[in-house]
Amino acid sequence: MGQTSPIGKQIVLIVEDEPLLRMMAADLVEEAGFEAIEAGDADEAVRILETRTDIRIVFTDIDMPGSMDGMRLAAAIRDRWPPIDIIITSGHMRAEEVNLPERSVFFPKPYDSVKVTETLQNMAMHQH
């Protein structure tokens, strides 16, 4: 009832190299009422961001192969696409080890899907 977005669902880009975890994150994002787009690494994520203007939130793992990990991806997003909010997750780092860019949130894995859902919805509500 409280949907104010007539355009449709907001889009979340999921960046996760592990296919099963990426699929689980996509399910979580879709159950939270968003459309999920998936990328297997940061390089693919950047290519997607360069071609689409409708992505509002990026949900990325830190630990990925390729030229950039999730932290470098988050820094690049903050620099090149400032309106995008970021959720960062890791199974190997704790929150105090992560230097978060502005308007990003960290969740250790395994993350609490209820808290991630709340965070996604809060981010979506506070975007213009």
URUR-V246754 format. One record per residue. N is the residue number from 1. SS is DSSP state (H for helix, E for strand, - for the rest). D_CENTER is the distance of its C-alpha to the mean C-alpha in Angstrom with 2 decimals. Layout:
BEGIN
N;SS;D_CENTER / N;SS;D_CENTER
END
This chain:
BEGIN
1;-;25.36 / 2;-;23.39 / 3;-;21.30 / 4;-;21.88 / 5;-;19.79 / 6;-;22.41 / 7;-;20.31 / 8;-;18.51 / 9;-;15.11 / 10;-;12.12 / 11;E;9.75 / 12;E;6.11 / 13;E;5.52 / 14;E;5.22 / 15;E;6.82 / 16;-;9.48 / 17;-;13.18 / 18;-;14.74 / 19;H;15.43 / 20;H;16.19 / 21;H;13.10 / 22;H;11.00 / 23;H;13.38 / 24;H;13.18 / 25;H;9.43 / 26;H;10.25 / 27;H;13.23 / 28;H;11.64 / 29;H;9.40 / 30;H;12.69 / 31;H;14.85 / 32;-;13.12 / 33;-;14.32 / 34;-;11.58 / 35;E;11.82 / 36;E;9.60 / 37;E;9.87 / 38;E;9.84 / 39;E;10.44 / 40;-;12.55 / 41;-;12.20 / 42;H;11.32 / 43;H;14.43 / 44;H;13.57 / 45;H;10.19 / 46;H;12.49 / 47;H;15.04 / 48;H;12.93 / 49;H;11.92 / 50;H;15.65 / 51;H;16.84 / 52;-;14.88 / 53;-;15.05 / 54;-;13.48 / 55;E;9.68 / 56;E;8.83 / 57;E;5.19 / 58;E;2.55 / 59;E;1.39 / 60;E;4.73 / 61;E;8.27 / 62;-;10.85 / 63;-;13.73 / 64;-;14.00 / 65;-;17.08 / 66;-;17.66 / 67;-;18.28 / 68;-;15.16 / 69;-;13.33 / 70;H;9.82 / 71;H;11.69 / 72;H;13.45 / 73;H;10.53 / 74;H;9.15 / 75;H;12.84 / 76;H;13.26 / 77;H;10.62 / 78;H;12.34 / 79;H;15.60 / 80;H;15.35 / 81;-;13.05 / 82;-;13.73 / 83;-;12.86 / 84;-;9.07 / 85;E;7.49 / 86;E;5.08 / 87;E;4.60 / 88;E;6.59 / 89;E;8.81 / 90;E;12.20 / 91;-;15.37 / 92;-;17.56 / 93;-;16.94 / 94;-;17.60 / 95;H;16.21 / 96;H;19.37 / 97;H;18.89 / 98;-;15.60 / 99;-;16.17 / 100;-;13.22 / 101;-;13.06 / 102;-;13.79 / 103;-;11.60 / 104;E;9.11 / 105;E;9.44 / 106;E;10.25 / 107;E;11.05 / 108;E;13.65 / 109;-;13.98 / 110;-;15.33 / 111;-;13.15 / 112;-;14.75 / 113;H;13.37 / 114;H;15.28 / 115;H;13.77 / 116;H;10.12 / 117;H;11.50 / 118;H;13.36 / 119;H;10.63 / 120;H;8.72 / 121;H;12.30 / 122;H;13.32 / 123;H;10.76 / 124;H;11.89 / 125;H;15.45 / 126;-;15.54 / 127;-;14.58 / 128;-;17.56
END
